[in-house]
Amino acid sequence: MYKLVVSDMDGTLLNSENTVSQNNKEAFKELVDKNIHVAIATGRIYTSARVYAKYLDIITPIIACNGAIVRNLEDDKIIYESHIDKEDCLKVLDVARKHKLYFHYYSADTFYTEKLAHSSIKYSEWNKTLKEEDKIDIQVIEDAHKHIENSDENIYKIQMISEDQNLLAKARKELEGIGSLEICKSWHNNIEIMNKGVSKANAIDHLAKSLGVKAKEVVCFGDNENDISMLNYAGLGVAMGNAETFVKESADYITATNDEDGVAQAIRKFVF
């Protein structure tokens, strides 16, 4: 019997319109009604994921920044975290500047960028539609190096974005050489950098143990590279029909796409 269901957001629980379908929402509500634990695991900043968790209308832990931070939705309390060392943050920024790559980074509650571009533009536009208490705190700073050097905030994830796959590959190779970082991607045009050992699987393991749940009692849903660790960890790892081929190869089952309510379909097939 499965006791914990964890879903990625983008490309998984969310459809192509970046919304949660009524079918997926009802499936999660049914899980809670049956006393099955649920959680969201995303590469996004916590405050972004919180908006969707509120829409689901359930109290759920949120695993944000690819597992670097886990927080309770009810009180925003941090229940697990692993941040990037300050010196490592500066090394990452050096690599981004060397290859002229756009980057931004997340503290527990704030999205920092030197210019509005890519994701920061999307979040800025999204903010216009959100209630004041749900808005993402986006700070445009003049110099990221100086900001990190002078700040006491913990940094949980740094992201680089480019449509130039060659540049991303070169940057990723350099970053992997640092040795104290965890590198992955959640989309075709990005690199995501966390502290060594950070993964969705590790965060889920901390959460599961706190709930008295064994790995074999966990179901995980995902679609991209940053989801592979939790698909391998779970008793049942489910890849979306729209997932990358190499992600599907790590799954126990392949469900329908995110536009076909693949999460709800698999929940009703295996959990209920």
C-alpha positions as CSV (number, residue, x, y, z in Angstrom):
1,M,0.0,0.0,0.0
2,Y,1.3,3.4,-0.9
3,K,1.4,6.0,1.8
4,L,3.1,9.1,0.2
5,V,2.6,10.5,-3.3
6,V,5.0,13.2,-4.6
7,S,4.6,15.1,-7.8
8,D,6.9,17.3,-9.8
9,M,5.1,20.5,-11.0
10,D,6.2,21.7,-14.5
11,G,5.5,19.2,-17.2
12,T,3.9,16.9,-14.7
13,L,1.2,18.1,-12.4
14,L,0.9,21.3,-14.4
15,N,-0.4,21.1,-18.0
16,S,0.9,23.1,-21.0
17,E,-1.1,26.1,-19.8
18,N,0.7,26.0,-16.5
19,T,-2.5,25.2,-14.6
20,V,-3.6,22.2,-12.5
21,S,-6.6,20.5,-14.1
22,Q,-9.7,19.8,-12.1
23,N,-9.1,16.1,-12.5
24,N,-5.6,16.3,-11.0
25,K,-6.9,18.5,-8.2
26,E,-9.7,16.0,-7.4
27,A,-7.2,13.1,-7.4
28,F,-5.0,14.9,-4.8
29,K,-8.0,15.7,-2.7
30,E,-9.0,12.1,-2.8
31,L,-5.5,11.1,-1.6
32,V,-5.8,13.4,1.4
33,D,-9.3,12.1,2.2
34,K,-7.9,8.6,2.3
35,N,-5.1,9.7,4.7
36,I,-2.4,9.3,2.1
37,H,0.4,11.9,2.4
38,V,1.1,14.1,-0.6
39,A,3.9,16.5,-1.4
40,I,5.1,18.7,-4.3
41,A,8.7,18.5,-5.4
42,T,9.9,21.2,-7.8
43,G,12.9,23.1,-9.0
44,R,11.0,26.4,-8.4
45,I,11.4,28.7,-5.5
46,Y,9.1,27.9,-2.6
47,T,6.8,30.9,-3.0
48,S,6.0,30.0,-6.6
49,A,5.1,26.4,-5.7
50,R,3.0,27.6,-2.7
51,V,0.6,29.3,-5.1
52,Y,-0.3,26.0,-6.7
53,A,-0.4,24.2,-3.4
54,K,-3.0,26.7,-2.2
55,Y,-5.0,26.1,-5.3
56,L,-5.0,22.3,-4.6
57,D,-6.6,23.3,-1.3
58,I,-4.6,20.8,0.7
59,I,-1.9,21.2,3.4
60,T,1.2,19.7,1.8
61,P,4.9,19.9,2.4
62,I,6.7,21.6,-0.5
63,I,10.1,20.4,-1.7
64,A,11.6,23.4,-3.5
65,C,14.8,24.2,-5.4
66,N,15.2,20.5,-6.5
67,G,15.3,19.3,-2.9
68,A,17.5,22.0,-1.3
69,I,14.7,23.2,0.9
70,V,11.6,21.6,2.3
71,R,8.9,23.7,4.0
72,N,5.4,23.2,5.6
73,L,2.7,25.0,3.7
74,E,0.7,25.6,6.9
75,D,3.3,27.8,8.6
76,D,6.1,28.2,6.0
77,K,8.5,26.6,8.5
78,I,11.7,25.1,7.0
79,I,11.9,21.5,8.0
80,Y,15.0,20.6,5.9
81,E,17.6,22.6,4.0
82,S,21.0,22.4,2.3
83,H,22.4,25.6,0.9
84,I,25.3,26.4,-1.4
85,D,28.5,27.6,0.3
86,K,29.1,31.3,-0.3
87,E,32.5,30.7,-2.1
88,D,30.9,28.1,-4.3
89,C,28.1,30.6,-5.2
90,L,30.8,33.0,-6.4
91,K,32.5,30.3,-8.4
92,V,29.2,29.5,-10.1
93,L,28.7,33.2,-11.0
94,D,32.2,33.3,-12.4
95,V,31.4,30.5,-14.8
96,A,28.1,32.2,-15.8
97,R,30.0,35.5,-16.6
98,K,32.7,33.7,-18.4
99,H,30.2,32.2,-20.9
100,K,28.0,35.3,-20.9
101,L,25.0,33.2,-19.6
102,Y,21.9,34.7,-18.0
103,F,21.6,33.6,-14.3
104,H,19.4,34.1,-11.3
105,Y,19.4,32.6,-7.8
106,Y,17.0,31.8,-5.0
107,S,17.2,32.4,-1.2
108,A,14.4,30.9,0.9
109,D,11.9,33.5,-0.2
110,T,13.5,35.8,-2.8
111,F,14.3,35.6,-6.5
112,Y,17.5,37.5,-7.3
113,T,18.6,38.6,-10.8
114,E,20.7,41.3,-12.4
115,K,18.2,41.8,-15.2
116,L,14.7,40.9,-16.1
117,A,14.9,38.2,-18.7
118,H,13.7,34.6,-19.2
119,S,12.1,33.3,-16.0
120,S,12.3,36.6,-14.2
121,I,10.1,38.2,-16.9
122,K,7.6,35.4,-16.7
123,Y,7.4,35.7,-12.9
124,S,7.1,39.5,-13.1
125,E,4.1,39.1,-15.4
126,W,2.6,36.4,-13.3
127,N,2.9,38.6,-10.2
128,K,0.5,41.1,-11.8
129,T,-2.2,38.4,-11.6
130,L,-1.5,37.3,-8.0
131,K,-2.8,38.4,-4.7
132,E,-0.4,40.6,-2.8
133,E,0.4,37.8,-0.3
134,D,1.2,35.4,-3.1
135,K,3.5,37.5,-5.2
136,I,7.0,36.3,-5.8
137,D,9.6,38.6,-4.3
138,I,11.8,39.5,-7.3
139,Q,14.8,41.7,-6.6
140,V,16.8,43.2,-9.5
141,I,20.3,43.8,-8.1
142,E,23.2,45.6,-9.7
143,D,26.0,43.2,-8.8
144,A,25.3,39.6,-7.8
145,H,28.9,39.1,-6.6
146,K,28.7,42.0,-4.2
147,H,25.3,41.0,-3.1
148,I,26.3,37.4,-2.2
149,E,29.5,38.6,-0.5
150,N,27.7,41.0,1.7
151,S,24.5,39.0,2.4
152,D,23.8,36.6,5.3
153,E,21.0,34.9,3.3
154,N,21.4,31.3,2.3
155,I,21.3,30.6,-1.4
156,Y,19.6,27.3,-2.4
157,K,19.8,27.2,-6.2
158,I,21.4,29.1,-9.0
159,Q,20.1,28.7,-12.5
160,M,21.6,29.5,-15.9
161,I,19.5,29.8,-19.0
162,S,20.4,29.9,-22.7
163,E,19.1,28.6,-26.0
164,D,22.8,27.9,-27.0
165,Q,23.3,24.2,-26.1
166,N,27.0,24.4,-26.8
167,L,27.5,27.2,-24.2
168,L,25.4,25.3,-21.6
169,A,27.4,22.2,-22.2
170,K,30.7,24.0,-21.7
171,A,29.4,25.7,-18.5
172,R,28.1,22.5,-17.1
173,K,31.4,20.7,-17.7
174,E,33.2,23.5,-15.7
175,L,30.6,23.4,-12.9
176,E,30.9,19.6,-12.6
177,G,34.7,20.1,-12.1
178,I,34.1,22.2,-8.9
179,G,33.2,19.0,-7.1
180,S,31.1,20.5,-4.3
181,L,28.0,21.1,-6.4
182,E,25.0,19.1,-7.7
183,I,24.2,19.9,-11.3
184,C,21.0,19.0,-13.2
185,K,18.4,20.5,-15.6
186,S,14.7,20.8,-15.5
187,W,14.2,22.1,-19.1
188,H,16.1,21.9,-22.4
189,N,17.6,25.4,-22.0
190,N,18.8,25.5,-18.4
191,I,21.4,24.3,-15.9
192,E,20.4,24.2,-12.2
193,I,23.1,24.2,-9.5
194,M,22.6,23.2,-5.9
195,N,24.8,22.1,-3.0
196,K,26.5,18.7,-3.3
197,G,24.1,15.9,-2.3
198,V,20.9,17.9,-3.0
199,S,18.3,16.0,-4.9
200,K,14.5,15.5,-4.8
201,A,15.2,12.0,-3.7
202,N,17.2,13.0,-0.6
203,A,14.5,15.6,0.4
204,I,11.8,13.0,-0.1
205,D,13.7,10.5,2.0
206,H,13.9,13.1,4.9
207,L,10.2,13.8,4.6
208,A,9.3,10.1,4.3
209,K,11.3,9.2,7.4
210,S,9.6,12.0,9.4
211,L,6.2,10.6,8.4
212,G,7.2,7.0,9.1
213,V,6.9,6.0,5.5
214,K,9.3,3.6,3.7
215,A,10.7,4.2,0.2
216,K,8.7,1.3,-1.1
217,E,5.5,3.0,0.0
218,V,6.3,6.2,-2.0
219,V,5.0,7.1,-5.5
220,C,6.8,9.8,-7.5
221,F,5.8,11.5,-10.7
222,G,8.2,13.4,-13.0
223,D,9.2,14.3,-16.5
224,N,12.8,15.6,-16.6
225,E,16.4,15.1,-15.4
226,N,15.9,16.6,-12.0
227,D,13.2,14.0,-11.4
228,I,15.2,10.9,-12.1
229,S,16.6,10.6,-8.5
230,M,13.1,10.5,-7.0
231,L,11.8,8.1,-9.7
232,N,14.6,5.7,-8.8
233,Y,14.0,6.2,-5.1
234,A,10.3,5.5,-5.0
235,G,8.6,2.2,-4.7
236,L,6.7,3.3,-7.9
237,G,8.4,5.8,-10.1
238,V,6.0,7.2,-12.8
239,A,7.3,9.1,-15.8
240,M,4.9,11.3,-17.8
241,G,4.1,10.5,-21.4
242,N,5.7,13.8,-22.3
243,A,8.9,13.0,-20.4
244,E,12.4,12.9,-22.0
245,T,13.3,9.4,-23.2
246,F,16.1,9.0,-20.7
247,V,13.7,9.9,-17.9
248,K,11.2,7.2,-19.0
249,E,14.0,4.7,-18.9
250,S,14.3,5.3,-15.1
251,A,10.6,4.9,-14.5
252,D,8.6,1.8,-13.4
253,Y,5.6,3.0,-15.4
254,I,4.8,5.6,-18.1
255,T,1.5,7.3,-17.7
256,A,-0.3,9.7,-20.0
257,T,1.0,13.2,-20.7
258,N,0.6,16.3,-18.5
259,D,-2.1,17.5,-20.9
260,E,-4.0,14.2,-20.4
261,D,-4.1,14.2,-16.6
262,G,-1.4,11.6,-16.5
263,V,-0.9,12.1,-12.7
264,A,-4.6,11.6,-11.9
265,Q,-4.8,8.5,-14.2
266,A,-1.8,6.8,-12.5
267,I,-3.0,7.7,-9.0
268,R,-6.4,6.0,-9.7
269,K,-4.7,3.0,-11.3
270,F,-2.1,2.3,-8.6
271,V,-3.0,4.1,-5.4
272,F,-6.8,3.8,-5.0
